[in-house]
């Protein structure tokens, strides 16, 4: 982990790592900020991951609301979950965007005060490069 920590500004745990307590126990030991994507996790799973990360020293934590569909349908985004995560975990929160709509990113930032936005895009076809 030290090899990576020397080369990055933060560690990001993908939604599939939200259930992996072994990585959650190691990542905070490097003293870098940690970003956690929620993906398809339920609240109990998110709570357990945040508890584990904090127990192992994650002081600078950002939790990202995420809808794990590619592309994510705009009528299923529930951006209000950003505020719910802020209240639940008392940490920085944000949005992991899997949409094709730039208006969603603006709403996450301006309406829901997302402190971080992660953009996913696909360069394998012309649509993903827009």
N, C-alpha and C positions, 0 to 999 in steps of 0.2 A: 504494500500500500504506500509506503514512503516514496517509492519510485514514482508513482502516479501523483502523489501529493506535491512533489516538487515541480510538477508540470501543469497543474490545473489550479483554478481559483476556487472551485467548489466541487463537491461530489453530488451527482444526481442519481437517485435510485428510481429506476423505472417502475411502473405499476406492477410488473410481474415480480419485482423484488420486494414488494410490500409485505409479503408473507415470509420472507427469508430472514429470520432472526439472526442467523450467523453473520450475514453481511452487515446488518444493522448494528451488530455489536462491535464490528471492526472499523467501519467507516468513520465514526466520530473520533476515534483515537488520534487521527491525524490533525485535529484542531481546525479543519476547514469548515466553511458553511456546508450544510446538507440540504438538498432539495429532494422532496419526496412527491412522486406523482401518485394520485389515488386510483386512477383507472377504474376497474370494475369492482373495487373493494367496497365492502359495506362499512358502516361507521365503526362497528366493533373492531374490524380488522385495521382500520385507520388508527383508532385509539391505541391498539396494541403496538403498532409500528412506531407511533410517536412516543409512546411510553418507553419502548426499548431504546430508541435513538437517544432520548433524553437521559435515560439511565446510564448510558455509556458515554455521555458527555456532549451530545449535540446541543450546543447553546445557541447557535445561529441556524435556525431551521425555517425552511419555507415549504409549505404544503400546497401542491398544485391540484386544483380540481381538474378532472380529465374525463372525457367521454371516449371510451375505447372503440370507436367505429372509424373507419377510414373510407371516405370522408364522413365526419360526424354530421348527421342531419341537424340543421339549425333549430328545428322544433323540439329537439330532445336534449338540448345543452344544459338547461337548468343552471344558468350562471349565478343564480341566487345562492347556490351551494358555496360559492366563494366566501360570502359573508358568514354562512353557517360554519365553515371551516375556521374562519378567523375567530369567531366567538368560542368555538369548541376547544381550540388549541392555543389561543393567545400567542400566535406567532405570525410571521409574514405569510401571506397567501398569494396565490396566483392562478393562472389558467394555462393548461397545456392544450394548445389548439390543434385540432385535427380537421378543421373545416376548410372550405374554399372561400369563405366570406370575410373580408377584411373588417366589415362592420362588427363582427363578433369580437374581434380583438379590441376594437375601440370601445365597445360596450363593457368588456371585461375590465378595461383600464378606467374609463371615465365613469361608468355607472357603479361598478362593483369594486373599484379601487384595487385592482390586481397590482401587486408590487413586482411581479415577475410574469412574463409571458414566454412560453416555450412554443416555438413554431415548428410544426412538422410539415414537410413538403416532399414531393416526389418528383425527381427530375427524369424519371424514366419515360415520360411522355410530355407533350407540349402543354397539357393542362396544368401539370404540377410546376411548371416553370413560370407561370403567370404571377 
